[in-house]
Amino acid sequence: MKNPCRADVCYSLKSVCNGLTFSLCIFLITCYGCGKKEDAVEKPVEFKEIISTPVEEQQLPPVVREETPAVEVERSPLVVQTPQIVQTPPVTLPVVKPVTAQDLYSEGLELFNQGRLEEAVESFNKATEMDATMVDAYKKKALACNKLGMTNEAITSFKKVIELNPNDSEAYLHLGSFYVKRRMAGDAIVALERYVALNPNNAGVYYNLGCLYGEKKLFDKAAVCYRQALKINPSYDDAYYNLGVIYNDKEMFDEAIEVFKKIVTINPKNHEARYNLAFAYNKKGLYNDAVVTCEKLLELDPGNANAHLLLGDTYNKLGKLKEAQDEYDMYKKLLFIK
């Protein structure tokens, strides 16, 4: 049988324990919550006025300086040197003169004389660019271009010279010479005619004019020019010869004989003139004079085939058929050898 007192005590202790456990649970729930996080509520921030507070000045301790005894330094007497003033001569800047057209022309002339023709042309070009009326620059440029083989440029420059100075006879002479070299007979005649109008004492120019007129079959004008050349220079062989040829062509045999006799007197070795003299004798009917002249020519020039032919024709006209045939045979032989 159980003891009732003990049972009551145990029941009482059990009740106490249960009550403590329940209280403890309530306490824990109250302190830690049920585990659910709540949203935090932000508390508004209030800005407070910042009030500066005066800072108390700190009292620094006084600086204590230790006095060091002065050290005497022995000083040498001060020597004051008087600076020497060096006078330098004043700098004189060179006076730069502006380059003139005359300066450039002189430079070109010096280069021309040194044979530096291309550089000379460049200097003359600069001179004429600066002064378009500088005749001498155009003239020297033309001569330089001619030596360089630049004929077109030379002609252009001489035309400019004539444009600036229509009485420049030298320019007409050079221009005419260029045209002669280019076989431009018409232009050459115009230039040379203008030259002799300004300078009528040049026998060579009259001779060239005669040749140009001869090329154009203007034999009367050619003869006038040759006669003018001979008036200036009576010993002008070529002028005599061409004039004599014109006389032969125009069947003016008396005039031709006179001219060719003068030539062979001046120059006995002029075989062409002697042949033409014999031709004129033959055409004039002076056959014996023609034979003598041909024989003299063949004595000086045995291989002259045309002289043998002319002599054969003259013998034939004289009725000397054998002598004529011999000359014809010699003519054919010389042609075959040639």
C-alpha positions in Angstrom: 0.0 0.0 0.0 1.3 3.3 -0.9 2.2 6.0 1.4 -0.4 8.9 0.8 1.9 11.5 2.3 4.7 10.9 -0.1 2.3 11.0 -3.0 0.9 14.3 -2.0 4.4 15.8 -1.7 5.4 14.5 -5.2 2.2 16.0 -6.7 2.9 19.3 -5.1 6.5 19.4 -6.5 5.2 18.4 -9.9 2.8 21.3 -10.0 5.6 23.7 -8.9 7.9 22.5 -11.7 5.1 22.8 -14.3 4.4 26.4 -13.2 8.1 27.3 -13.4 8.4 25.8 -16.8 5.4 27.8 -18.1 6.7 31.0 -16.6 10.1 30.4 -18.2 8.5 29.9 -21.6 6.5 33.1 -21.2 9.7 34.9 -20.3 11.6 33.7 -23.2 8.8 34.5 -25.7 8.6 38.0 -24.2 12.3 38.5 -24.5 13.1 37.0 -27.9 9.8 37.2 -29.7 8.3 34.5 -31.8 11.1 34.7 -34.4 9.3 37.0 -36.9 11.3 40.0 -37.8 9.4 43.3 -37.8 10.2 46.2 -40.2 12.4 48.7 -38.5 10.9 52.2 -38.2 13.3 54.9 -39.2 13.5 57.6 -36.7 13.8 61.1 -38.3 17.2 62.7 -37.9 17.2 66.1 -36.4 20.1 68.4 -37.4 21.3 70.4 -34.5 23.1 73.8 -34.8 26.8 73.4 -34.4 28.0 75.8 -31.8 31.7 76.5 -31.9 33.3 76.6 -28.6 36.4 78.8 -28.1 39.6 77.0 -27.9 41.7 78.0 -25.0 45.1 79.3 -26.0 47.8 77.0 -24.9 50.6 78.7 -23.2 53.9 77.6 -24.8 56.9 77.6 -22.7 59.4 80.4 -23.5 62.3 79.6 -25.8 65.6 79.8 -24.0 68.5 80.8 -26.3 72.0 79.9 -25.4 74.4 82.7 -26.1 77.6 81.7 -27.9 80.6 83.8 -27.6 81.5 85.8 -30.7 84.5 84.6 -32.7 86.8 87.2 -34.1 87.6 86.7 -37.8 90.7 88.2 -39.1 89.7 90.1 -42.2 92.0 91.1 -45.1 91.7 94.6 -46.3 89.1 94.9 -49.1 90.6 95.7 -52.5 88.2 97.4 -54.8 89.0 96.9 -58.5 87.9 99.4 -61.0 86.4 97.6 -64.0 88.0 98.4 -67.3 85.5 99.7 -69.8 86.2 98.0 -73.2 84.8 100.1 -76.0 83.6 98.0 -78.9 83.1 99.6 -82.3 79.4 100.1 -83.2 78.1 97.3 -85.3 77.1 98.6 -88.7 74.5 96.4 -90.5 75.1 96.0 -94.2 72.7 98.0 -96.3 70.8 95.5 -98.4 70.0 97.1 -101.7 66.9 95.8 -103.6 67.8 93.6 -106.5 67.1 95.4 -109.8 66.6 94.2 -113.3 70.0 95.7 -114.2 71.6 93.5 -111.4 70.0 90.4 -112.9 71.1 91.4 -116.4 74.7 91.9 -115.2 74.6 88.5 -113.4 73.3 86.8 -116.6 76.0 88.6 -118.7 78.7 87.3 -116.4 77.3 83.7 -116.6 77.1 84.0 -120.4 80.7 85.0 -120.6 81.6 82.0 -118.4 79.8 79.7 -120.7 77.1 78.9 -118.1 74.4 79.4 -120.6 71.4 77.7 -118.9 72.0 79.8 -115.7 72.5 82.9 -117.9 69.1 82.3 -119.6 67.5 82.0 -116.1 69.0 85.3 -115.0 67.9 87.1 -118.2 64.4 85.7 -117.7 64.3 87.2 -114.2 65.5 90.5 -115.5 62.9 90.7 -118.2 60.2 89.7 -115.8 61.2 92.6 -113.6 61.6 95.0 -116.6 59.8 93.9 -119.7 61.5 96.6 -121.8 65.1 95.5 -121.2 66.2 95.0 -124.9 69.7 93.9 -124.1 68.5 91.1 -121.8 66.2 89.7 -124.5 69.1 89.9 -127.0 71.6 88.1 -124.9 68.9 85.5 -123.9 68.4 84.9 -127.7 72.1 84.4 -128.3 72.3 82.0 -125.3 69.3 80.0 -126.5 70.8 79.8 -130.0 74.0 78.3 -128.5 71.9 75.8 -126.5 70.1 74.8 -129.6 66.8 76.3 -128.4 66.0 78.0 -131.8 62.3 78.6 -131.1 63.2 80.5 -127.9 65.9 82.4 -129.7 63.5 83.5 -132.5 60.9 84.5 -129.9 63.4 86.7 -128.0 64.6 88.4 -131.2 61.1 89.1 -132.2 60.6 90.8 -128.8 63.8 92.8 -129.4 62.4 94.1 -132.7 59.0 94.8 -131.1 60.8 97.0 -128.5 63.2 98.5 -131.0 62.2 98.3 -134.6 65.5 99.8 -135.7 67.7 97.1 -134.2 69.5 95.9 -137.3 71.4 93.2 -135.4 68.1 91.5 -134.4 66.9 91.4 -138.0 70.2 89.9 -139.0 70.1 87.1 -136.4 66.4 86.5 -137.1 67.1 86.2 -140.8 70.0 83.7 -140.1 67.7 81.5 -138.1 65.1 81.5 -140.9 67.8 80.6 -143.4 68.9 77.6 -141.3 65.3 76.4 -141.2 64.9 76.8 -144.9 62.2 79.5 -144.3 63.1 81.5 -147.4 60.1 83.9 -147.3 60.6 84.9 -143.6 64.4 85.1 -144.1 63.9 87.5 -147.0 61.7 89.8 -145.0 64.1 89.9 -142.1 67.2 90.5 -144.3 65.6 93.1 -146.4 64.8 95.0 -143.2 68.4 94.6 -142.1 69.9 96.0 -145.4 67.5 98.9 -145.2 69.0 99.8 -141.8 72.6 98.7 -142.6 73.2 98.8 -146.4 77.0 98.1 -146.3 77.0 94.4 -145.6 78.0 92.6 -148.8 77.4 89.1 -147.2 73.8 89.9 -146.4 73.2 91.0 -150.0 74.7 87.8 -151.3 72.5 85.7 -149.0 69.5 87.7 -150.2 70.4 86.9 -153.8 70.6 83.2 -152.9 67.2 83.3 -151.3 65.6 85.0 -154.3 67.3 82.5 -156.5 65.7 79.6 -154.6 62.3 81.3 -155.2 63.2 81.7 -159.0 63.2 85.4 -158.6 66.3 85.8 -160.7 66.0 89.5 -161.4 65.9 90.4 -157.7 68.7 87.9 -157.1 70.9 89.6 -159.7 70.2 93.0 -158.1 71.4 91.7 -154.8 74.5 90.1 -156.2 75.4 93.3 -158.1 75.0 95.3 -154.8 77.3 92.8 -153.0 79.9 93.3 -155.7 79.6 97.1 -155.5 80.5 96.8 -151.8 83.1 94.1 -152.3 84.4 93.9 -155.9 86.4 90.7 -155.2 83.4 88.7 -153.9 83.9 85.5 -155.9 80.7 83.8 -154.9 78.6 86.8 -155.8 80.3 87.0 -159.2 79.7 83.3 -159.8 76.0 83.3 -158.9 75.5 86.4 -161.0 77.2 84.8 -164.0 75.0 81.7 -163.6 71.9 83.9 -163.7 73.2 85.5 -166.9 73.8 82.1 -168.5 70.3 81.0 -167.4 68.8 84.1 -168.9 71.0 83.6 -172.1 72.7 86.9 -171.4 76.0 85.4 -172.5 78.0 88.6 -173.0 77.3 89.6 -169.4 78.1 86.0 -168.3 81.5 86.0 -170.2 82.4 89.3 -168.6 81.6 88.1 -165.1 83.3 84.7 -165.4 86.5 86.2 -166.9 86.7 88.4 -163.8 86.3 85.4 -161.5 89.1 83.3 -163.1 91.3 86.3 -163.0 90.8 86.7 -159.3 90.9 83.0 -158.6 92.4 80.8 -161.3 91.6 77.6 -159.4 87.9 78.3 -159.6 87.1 75.4 -161.9 83.3 75.9 -161.9 83.8 79.5 -163.1 86.1 78.4 -165.9 83.6 75.8 -167.0 80.8 78.3 -167.1 83.0 80.7 -169.1 83.6 77.9 -171.7 79.8 77.2 -171.7 79.1 80.9 -172.4 81.6 81.0 -175.2 80.0 77.8 -176.7 76.5 79.3 -176.5 77.7 82.6 -177.9 79.3 80.8 -180.9 82.8 81.6 -179.8 83.9 77.9 -180.3 87.6 78.5 -180.5 87.5 80.4 -177.2 85.4 77.6 -175.7 88.0 75.0 -176.8 90.9 77.0 -175.3 89.0 77.4 -172.0 88.0 73.7 -171.8 91.6 72.6 -172.5 92.9 74.9 -169.8 90.3 73.5 -167.4 91.2 69.9 -168.2 94.9 70.7 -167.7 94.0 71.9 -164.2 91.4 69.2 -163.6 91.8 66.1 -165.9 89.0 64.2 -164.3 86.3 66.8 -165.0 83.8 64.7 -167.0 81.6 67.7 -167.8 84.5 69.6 -169.3 85.2 66.6 -171.7 81.5 66.6 -172.7 81.5 70.3 -173.3 84.7 70.1 -175.3 83.3 67.2 -177.4 80.2 69.3 -178.2 82.4 72.2 -179.2 84.6 70.0 -181.5 81.4 68.6 -183.0 80.2 72.1 -183.8 83.6 72.9 -185.3 83.3 69.7 -187.5 86.1 67.9 -185.7 84.2 64.7 -185.4 87.1 62.4 -184.4 88.2 64.8 -181.6 84.6 65.1 -180.6 84.2 61.3 -180.4 87.4 61.0 -178.3 86.0 63.5 -175.8 82.6 61.7 -175.6 84.4 58.4 -175.0 86.4 60.0 -172.2 83.3 61.4 -170.7 81.6 58.0 -170.6 84.7 56.4 -169.2 84.9 58.9 -166.3 81.2 58.4 -165.6 81.8 54.6 -165.5 84.7 55.0 -163.1 82.7 57.2 -160.9 
